[in-house]
């Protein structure tokens, strides 16, 4: 699942592990995301957001806007069409073969 702004994530690797927060920005050019409450102070006292690699986070809560709901619905439909047999059909066919 691609990560988006306003998703809630938890960092599980690196120095900032076990911190959770909301994604403030997705910087696609540098392949990093910015999470609120994950920052450091510079020498002049300014607070700077730290870039975290998206592979080091777990999405805990999705921000579901209408476009994303539609996308998930399409993916779910595609997965169901790809299945040739349901689990129930497999069990029934196995039971008839054993008889």
MDAnalysis code that builds the backbone (N, CA, C; Angstrom):
import MDAnalysis as mda
import numpy as np

u = mda.Universe.empty(297, n_residues=99, atom_resindex=np.repeat(np.arange(99), 3), trajectory=True)
u.add_TopologyAttr("name", ["N", "CA", "C"] * 99)
u.add_TopologyAttr("resid", np.arange(1, 100))
u.add_TopologyAttr("resname", ["UNK", "UNK", "UNK", "UNK", "UNK", "UNK", "UNK", "UNK", "UNK", "UNK", "UNK", "UNK", "UNK", "UNK", "UNK", "UNK", "UNK", "UNK", "UNK", "UNK", "UNK", "UNK", "UNK", "UNK", "UNK", "UNK", "UNK", "UNK", "UNK", "UNK", "UNK", "UNK", "UNK", "UNK", "UNK", "UNK", "UNK", "UNK", "UNK", "UNK", "UNK", "UNK", "UNK", "UNK", "UNK", "UNK", "UNK", "UNK", "UNK", "UNK", "UNK", "UNK", "UNK", "UNK", "UNK", "UNK", "UNK", "UNK", "UNK", "UNK", "UNK", "UNK", "UNK", "UNK", "UNK", "UNK", "UNK", "UNK", "UNK", "UNK", "UNK", "UNK", "UNK", "UNK", "UNK", "UNK", "UNK", "UNK", "UNK", "UNK", "UNK", "UNK", "UNK", "UNK", "UNK", "UNK", "UNK", "UNK", "UNK", "UNK", "UNK", "UNK", "UNK", "UNK", "UNK", "UNK", "UNK", "UNK", "UNK"])
u.atoms.positions = np.array([
    [0.845, -1.168, 0.000],
    [0.000, 0.000, 0.000],
    [0.894, 1.237, 0.000],
    [0.743, 2.111, -0.960],
    [1.544, 3.342, -0.977],
    [1.181, 4.254, 0.193],
    [2.176, 4.897, 0.741],
    [1.952, 5.786, 1.880],
    [1.572, 7.164, 1.360],
    [0.688, 7.824, 2.078],
    [0.207, 9.155, 1.704],
    [0.265, 10.080, 2.896],
    [0.108, 11.358, 2.587],
    [0.019, 12.366, 3.635],
    [-1.225, 12.079, 4.473],
    [-1.153, 12.338, 5.764],
    [-2.225, 12.154, 6.756],
    [-2.428, 10.707, 7.181],
    [-1.629, 9.753, 6.692],
    [-1.654, 8.397, 7.244],
    [-0.965, 8.430, 8.604],
    [-1.380, 7.559, 9.495],
    [-0.705, 7.448, 10.781],
    [0.235, 6.257, 10.724],
    [1.481, 6.476, 11.134],
    [2.512, 5.449, 11.016],
    [3.254, 5.291, 12.337],
    [3.964, 4.167, 12.437],
    [4.843, 3.921, 13.576],
    [6.205, 3.538, 13.030],
    [7.244, 4.205, 13.518],
    [8.608, 3.900, 13.111],
    [9.052, 2.659, 13.880],
    [9.562, 1.657, 13.165],
    [9.968, 0.436, 13.861],
    [11.436, 0.098, 13.664],
    [12.190, 0.936, 12.952],
    [13.620, 0.713, 12.796],
    [14.360, 2.020, 12.934],
    [15.596, 1.945, 13.369],
    [16.443, 3.121, 13.444],
    [16.426, 3.771, 14.822],
    [16.972, 4.967, 14.883],
    [17.099, 5.692, 16.145],
    [15.736, 6.071, 16.715],
    [14.792, 6.369, 15.845],
    [13.486, 6.855, 16.283],
    [12.437, 5.752, 16.346],
    [12.852, 4.512, 16.614],
    [11.872, 3.434, 16.635],
    [10.899, 3.594, 17.798],
    [9.729, 2.994, 17.633],
    [8.603, 3.041, 18.582],
    [8.003, 4.433, 18.710],
    [8.258, 5.314, 17.768],
    [7.579, 6.600, 17.739],
    [6.479, 6.518, 16.706],
    [5.350, 7.097, 17.032],
    [4.274, 7.112, 16.056],
    [3.785, 8.533, 15.861],
    [3.215, 8.763, 14.708],
    [2.722, 10.088, 14.376],
    [2.075, 10.101, 13.016],
    [1.697, 11.276, 12.598],
    [1.010, 11.473, 11.328],
    [2.026, 11.912, 10.274],
    [1.856, 11.398, 9.054],
    [2.733, 11.775, 7.957],
    [2.392, 13.208, 7.544],
    [3.384, 14.077, 7.621],
    [3.191, 15.485, 7.292],
    [3.491, 15.726, 5.820],
    [4.522, 15.073, 5.287],
    [4.903, 15.262, 3.894],
    [5.536, 13.988, 3.353],
    [5.333, 13.763, 2.060],
    [5.967, 12.657, 1.360],
    [6.872, 13.275, 0.312],
    [8.176, 13.101, 0.487],
    [9.167, 13.704, -0.387],
    [9.616, 12.623, -1.361],
    [8.951, 12.538, -2.503],
    [9.190, 11.440, -3.434],
    [10.543, 11.524, -4.117],
    [11.075, 12.708, -4.279],
    [12.364, 12.853, -4.938],
    [13.498, 12.248, -4.110],
    [13.411, 12.397, -2.786],
    [14.449, 11.865, -1.896],
    [14.067, 10.516, -1.283],
    [12.875, 10.000, -1.586],
    [12.390, 8.738, -1.033],
    [12.330, 8.760, 0.489],
    [11.826, 9.845, 1.062],
    [11.666, 9.949, 2.508],
    [10.280, 10.505, 2.821],
    [9.853, 10.291, 4.052],
    [8.621, 10.890, 4.542],
    [8.954, 11.697, 5.787],
    [8.154, 12.691, 6.060],
    [8.317, 13.500, 7.261],
    [7.140, 13.220, 8.184],
    [7.450, 12.928, 9.438],
    [6.450, 12.573, 10.437],
    [6.490, 13.620, 11.531],
    [5.287, 14.039, 11.980],
    [5.288, 15.025, 13.065],
    [5.840, 14.384, 14.338],
    [6.473, 15.159, 15.148],
    [7.130, 14.751, 16.397],
    [8.404, 13.945, 16.165],
    [8.887, 13.877, 14.920],
    [10.185, 13.272, 14.644],
    [11.037, 14.387, 14.039],
    [11.704, 15.139, 14.916],
    [12.514, 16.264, 14.468],
    [13.698, 16.447, 15.393],
    [14.587, 17.324, 15.016],
    [15.734, 17.643, 15.864],
    [15.961, 19.150, 15.798],
    [16.753, 19.654, 16.729],
    [17.039, 21.085, 16.757],
    [18.400, 21.350, 16.140],
    [18.471, 22.403, 15.353],
    [19.729, 22.821, 14.759],
    [20.494, 23.686, 15.748],
    [21.711, 24.067, 15.375],
    [22.549, 24.878, 16.253],
    [21.934, 26.227, 16.573],
    [21.176, 26.773, 15.622],
    [20.572, 28.074, 15.865],
    [19.231, 27.975, 16.602],
    [18.818, 26.772, 16.987],
    [17.594, 26.588, 17.754],
    [16.371, 26.260, 16.924],
    [16.503, 26.258, 15.608],
    [15.369, 25.951, 14.740],
    [15.094, 24.450, 14.747],
    [13.834, 24.104, 14.700],
    [13.424, 22.706, 14.672],
    [13.329, 22.245, 13.216],
    [13.922, 21.080, 12.911],
    [13.970, 20.561, 11.546],
    [13.358, 19.169, 11.525],
    [12.489, 18.931, 10.534],
    [11.888, 17.609, 10.364],
    [12.947, 16.653, 9.814],
    [12.992, 15.448, 10.349],
    [13.934, 14.442, 9.867],
    [13.244, 13.556, 8.839],
    [13.950, 13.242, 7.781],
    [13.414, 12.349, 6.761],
    [13.569, 10.903, 7.199],
    [12.488, 10.152, 7.141],
    [12.478, 8.739, 7.511],
    [12.167, 7.937, 6.255],
    [12.896, 6.859, 6.052],
    [12.638, 6.002, 4.901],
    [11.293, 5.299, 5.083],
    [10.451, 5.251, 4.048],
    [9.141, 4.605, 4.183],
    [9.239, 3.112, 4.478],
    [10.370, 2.498, 4.168],
    [10.516, 1.074, 4.456],
    [10.736, 0.816, 5.940],
    [10.982, 1.866, 6.711],
    [11.217, 1.711, 8.146],
    [9.998, 2.032, 8.984],
    [8.836, 2.145, 8.370],
    [7.617, 2.466, 9.116],
    [6.526, 1.451, 8.807],
    [5.572, 1.366, 9.720],
    [4.380, 0.547, 9.548],
    [3.187, 1.488, 9.547],
    [2.307, 1.343, 8.584],
    [1.098, 2.164, 8.551],
    [0.128, 1.594, 9.576],
    [-0.254, 2.415, 10.553],
    [-1.178, 1.952, 11.584],
    [-2.612, 2.345, 11.289],
    [-2.808, 3.471, 10.595],
    [-4.161, 3.911, 10.261],
    [-4.120, 4.636, 8.930],
    [-4.969, 4.209, 8.004],
    [-5.028, 4.832, 6.687],
    [-5.945, 6.046, 6.722],
    [-5.573, 7.066, 5.958],
    [-6.457, 8.210, 5.755],
    [-7.320, 7.868, 4.544],
    [-8.586, 7.543, 4.785],
    [-9.453, 7.076, 3.711],
    [-10.285, 8.223, 3.152],
    [-9.826, 8.783, 2.045],
    [-10.633, 9.742, 1.315],
    [-11.375, 8.963, 0.220],
    [-12.334, 9.576, -0.452],
    [-13.127, 8.827, -1.451],
    [-12.288, 8.182, -2.553],
    [-11.230, 8.840, -3.001],
    [-10.401, 8.255, -4.049],
    [-9.714, 6.986, -3.572],
    [-9.232, 7.006, -2.342],
    [-8.526, 5.835, -1.813],
    [-9.486, 4.682, -1.561],
    [-10.706, 4.992, -1.119],
    [-11.705, 3.938, -0.928],
    [-12.025, 3.263, -2.253],
    [-12.151, 4.059, -3.302],
    [-12.437, 3.519, -4.629],
    [-11.277, 2.638, -5.099],
    [-10.048, 3.072, -4.859],
    [-8.879, 2.295, -5.242],
    [-8.841, 0.953, -4.515],
    [-9.114, 0.957, -3.214],
    [-9.119, -0.289, -2.445],
    [-10.233, -1.212, -2.914],
    [-11.376, -0.638, -3.287],
    [-12.470, -1.452, -3.817],
    [-12.086, -2.132, -5.119],
    [-11.388, -1.401, -5.994],
    [-10.936, -1.985, -7.257],
    [-9.934, -3.103, -7.015],
    [-9.000, -2.878, -6.095],
    [-7.998, -3.908, -5.806],
    [-8.651, -5.146, -5.206],
    [-9.631, -4.954, -4.350],
    [-10.314, -6.080, -3.719],
    [-11.072, -6.886, -4.773],
    [-11.728, -6.198, -5.710],
    [-12.446, -6.879, -6.785],
    [-11.485, -7.660, -7.663],
    [-10.346, -7.089, -7.962],
    [-9.364, -7.761, -8.816],
    [-8.839, -9.023, -8.145],
    [-8.632, -8.978, -6.836],
    [-8.143, -10.161, -6.125],
    [-9.180, -11.275, -6.133],
    [-10.452, -10.924, -6.006],
    [-11.498, -11.949, -5.997],
    [-11.648, -12.585, -7.367],
    [-11.474, -11.820, -8.432],
    [-11.580, -12.379, -9.773],
    [-10.396, -13.287, -10.075],
    [-9.256, -13.031, -9.461],
    [-8.069, -13.830, -9.704],
    [-8.139, -15.205, -9.070],
    [-8.979, -15.364, -8.046],
    [-9.107, -16.654, -7.379],
    [-9.920, -17.592, -8.258],
    [-9.386, -18.774, -8.508],
    [-10.107, -19.729, -9.344],
    [-11.090, -20.532, -8.505],
    [-10.709, -20.853, -7.276],
    [-11.569, -21.639, -6.413],
    [-11.606, -21.009, -5.031],
    [-12.732, -21.106, -4.373],
    [-12.832, -20.648, -2.993],
    [-12.385, -21.777, -2.075],
    [-12.154, -21.457, -0.833],
    [-11.708, -22.469, 0.128],
    [-12.780, -23.541, 0.314],
    [-14.034, -23.126, 0.292],
    [-15.137, -24.078, 0.467],
    [-15.182, -25.071, -0.690],
    [-14.989, -24.593, -1.930],
    [-14.994, -25.475, -3.093],
    [-13.851, -26.477, -3.036],
    [-12.689, -26.045, -2.554],
    [-11.539, -26.941, -2.441],
    [-11.819, -28.041, -1.433],
    [-12.418, -27.686, -0.301],
    [-12.741, -28.685, 0.724],
    [-13.764, -29.689, 0.200],
    [-14.770, -29.205, -0.524],
    [-15.795, -30.094, -1.065],
    [-15.208, -31.062, -2.084],
    [-14.327, -30.552, -2.944],
    [-13.738, -31.427, -3.968],
    [-12.807, -32.449, -3.316],
    [-12.091, -32.065, -2.263],
    [-11.206, -32.998, -1.570],
    [-12.036, -34.086, -0.891],
    [-13.181, -33.698, -0.324],
    [-14.022, -34.695, 0.343],
    [-14.615, -35.686, -0.664],
    [-14.995, -35.223, -1.850],
    [-15.558, -36.131, -2.865],
    [-14.471, -37.029, -3.440],
    [-13.236, -36.571, -3.538],
    [-12.162, -37.411, -4.058],
    [-11.805, -38.528, -3.087],
    [-11.936, -38.253, -1.786],
    [-11.605, -39.264, -0.790],
    [-12.668, -40.334, -0.684],
    [-13.899, -40.030, -1.079],
    [-14.990, -41.010, -0.975],
    [-14.921, -42.070, -1.997],
])
